[in-house]
Amino acid sequence: MNDENSTAPVRLRAALDGIAAYTPGRPPRTPEGVESFKLSSNENPYPPLPSVRKVIDQAGARVNTYPGMDLAELREAVAAVSFVDPAMVVPGPGSSGVLQQIVAATVEPGDDVVYAWRSFEMYPILVSLADGRSVQVPLLPDGRHDLASMAAAITARTRLVLLCSPNNPTGPVITHEEAAEFLAEVPADVLVVADEAYIEFSRDPEVADMRALMERHPNLVVARTFSKAYGLAGLRVGYALAHPVVAEALAKTRMPFAVTDIAQEAAVASLQARDELFTRVEELVAERERVVASLAEAGWRLPRSEANFVWFPVGERTPAFVAACEAVGLSVRPFAGEGVRVSVGAPAANDLLIRVAREFGA
Ligand SMILES: *Cc1c(COP(=O)(O)O)cnc(C)c1O
């Protein structure tokens, strides 16, 4: 028992000892007088669209009442753009919330959850909270999932597999061929989640069409969010697409009223304003490509990013790279001993990153 627990006033679960609290991207520690940019949480640099703002303001007038429970409006709006039945859409409080619902629906104490590593920091936390066992399969050197090793890691104890495409923090996607081959090897009763938090930023023509693969694989669930491309991170809304029977199970694990009316209505308004929002996504993709090209020119060989961030595998030089970024006003996300993830932001912030990385040297 550690010191913290021996002085705790109540008995707490041992599982919590192994969990490091989720580290949110922190605001930059910048020298005084220097403009700062938060590039540590993969947030969308654009403010909400006026049409979305209006809906948020209007829904704000009704917060004395509980939100609706069935979320029918949002389910129908998502279903229409995803070409599925509304019964297959499970909204949740962010896709982190949806992932927690998925773990709650599948993992008993001691069950295995297989996922790539390094990947989304939330995965080990959610698995530990359920008393599950994380089976982390190292990424390939180019930051892609090692799907052959992941398939080999699945045993009779495996209840859940998490795929992250594009992968946070390294950036590459899983291709259609890779996903199809992998799913053919996974036992049909093991749930596979494709976490596609950044899929709207992918321009890889080979990227997996996970929704299409769901038709052949009812054990496949797609998780998406309004936090990144749609710019609603502060409202906490995401969803899963799942076989209707799985969807019904997942809905049972959602905390009642977890998705507020404000979140639901802003998400629906965002889907209605999709063309306008996707113009912004296009601009962010163009910025990513500009950053990547400039970095390549400066000698940086980075994993192929299909998301709104780039990954610098600087290993032991991580603290030095972070310090160089902070000195010019950029807050970034370090992973000690491994590297640094930097979000694509407004052009002025991206210019600073290019300058810092060039001076730092690949
Ligand atoms: C940001 C992110 C999410 C979900 O974020 P929410 O704000 O909870 O919707 C899910 N998966 C990955 C890999 C992410 O980076």
The ligand as an SDF file (V2000), in Angstrom:
LIG
                    3D

 15 15  0  0  0  0  0  0  0  0999 V2000
   -9.9700   13.4570  -28.2860 C   0  0  0  0  0  0  0  0  0  0  0  0
  -10.1080   11.9900  -28.4310 C   0  0  0  0  0  0  0  0  0  0  0  0
  -11.2890   11.3050  -28.1340 C   0  0  0  0  0  0  0  0  0  0  0  0
  -12.5310   11.8580  -27.5870 C   0  0  0  0  0  0  0  0  0  0  0  0
  -12.6410   13.0280  -27.0940 O   0  0  0  0  0  0  0  0  0  0  0  0
  -14.0140   13.4770  -26.4560 P   0  0  0  0  0  0  0  0  0  0  0  0
  -13.7940   14.9260  -26.2660 O   0  0  0  0  0  0  0  0  0  0  0  0
  -14.2240   12.7200  -25.2180 O   0  0  0  0  0  0  0  0  0  0  0  0
  -15.0690   13.1810  -27.4840 O   0  0  0  0  0  0  0  0  0  0  0  0
  -11.3640    9.9550  -28.3530 C   0  0  0  0  0  0  0  0  0  0  0  0
  -10.3270    9.2790  -28.8420 N   0  0  0  0  0  0  0  0  0  0  0  0
   -9.1880    9.8910  -29.1300 C   0  0  0  0  0  0  0  0  0  0  0  0
   -8.0940    9.0840  -29.6890 C   0  0  0  0  0  0  0  0  0  0  0  0
   -9.0280   11.2600  -28.9220 C   0  0  0  0  0  0  0  0  0  0  0  0
   -7.8580   11.8230  -29.1860 O   0  0  0  0  0  0  0  0  0  0  0  0
  1  2  1  0
  2  3  1  0
  2 14  2  0
  3  4  1  0
  3 10  2  0
  4  5  1  0
  5  6  1  0
  6  7  2  0
  6  8  1  0
  6  9  1  0
 10 11  1  0
 11 12  2  0
 12 13  1  0
 12 14  1  0
 14 15  1  0
M  END
$$$$
